[in-house]
Amino acid sequence: MPDMSSLSPAGRAIIDHKDTILKAWTSETRAAVAEAKKLSEPILVDTMPALLDNLAEMISPEHPRNTAAGDSTLAHEHGGERARMTEFNPSSVIQEFRILRKVLFRELKQVGPLEEESAHMIHNFIDESIQASATAFSLVQSRLREHVLATLTHDMRSPLTSATLAADIILRKSDDELIRKQARKIRLSNRRIDGMIHDLLNTTMLRSGGKLDLKHEECDCTVLLEEIAEELPSEQASRLKISGNDELKGFWDRGHLKRALENLITNAFKYGDSDSDITLKVCLQSGRVIFSVHNFGPPIPKDEIEAIFQIFRRAEAATSGKRQGWGLGLPIVRAVAEAHGGSLAVDSLKDLGTTFIIDIPQDGRPFGSAPQTE
């Protein structure tokens, strides 16, 4: 409770009528914000009483507090609690503070005239609180999402490993070709799921400021590309056309590079014309190896190109259509290219189709510490 002797008339009015203000605010917030309707009183009220105490001090000239939101972390913690304890979204957080603004001015007006300076400071309090709460909400929600992803992907590894081992045993023990065929399908599907899990883990690591851990080894491009083609479903393998330098080798992280190329090929089949071939080319020029994956189909709009490289973001055509995805593939591909000291580019035109290009040094070993963007 603030020292009442140091408060201005408006500050004392806030403290004297705090219960009334909070009661009106909780009632109107429940009525207007769907996510607040069923919250218990303690969770809905949150840090609001302490914030009102700070506001009362801030609008009092004799008190040393300059701002209600900026001098403490109460508004920040309010947003954090909303992210952890409720189904609120950023819009809900903003709306509840707008309701508080309306309630404050209405209740204080009933007490008596409010000085212009005090009104101005209340507006600043609301604006600062909205900014602090919304920022904290987004940060905490992001951390929670990353924690869930990390836990989920970790828990998925054990049953996936067991399923793969079971498929391997069937392949070794069974002489029935039909059963062996199904076991190979199981093993291939498990490998793809494992690749998705790796993408999720890498995404969590990249968003927390980490970098891909590369294990460089000599890679034969011909062998790598043939392996990728062999693991495709038969209907896709028949449409994939591979061309490039024979006997081209380089030093890269084979697993990461393979996964990156698989992501590009998967996207080409997913978003390209269903009746046209997908082309995978590789060439060597000036000590750099260029992998390109091309498909015909609708071009990527210019204003959406950067969004497709951001984690959990997808182009409008992808989100509005029936094609499923998490928005992880291209960010991971770009991270792989950058980790090798190179880059990922895209060229997309209506008449020429879409081409994604991984352009990396033939020897990636000297560039293991290269910065990587999210």
PyMOL commands that set and color helices and strands:
alter all, ss='L'
color gray80, all
select helices_A, chain A and resi 4-6+9-16+18-32+34-36+41-45+48-58+74-85+90-111+116-173+177-207+221-230+234-237+254-271+302-304+307-309+316-320+329-339+365-367
alter helices_A, ss='H'
color red, helices_A
select strands_A, chain A and resi 216-220+240-244+249-253+278-285+288-295+343-349+353-361
alter strands_A, ss='S'
color yellow, strands_A
deselect
rebuild
show_as cartoon
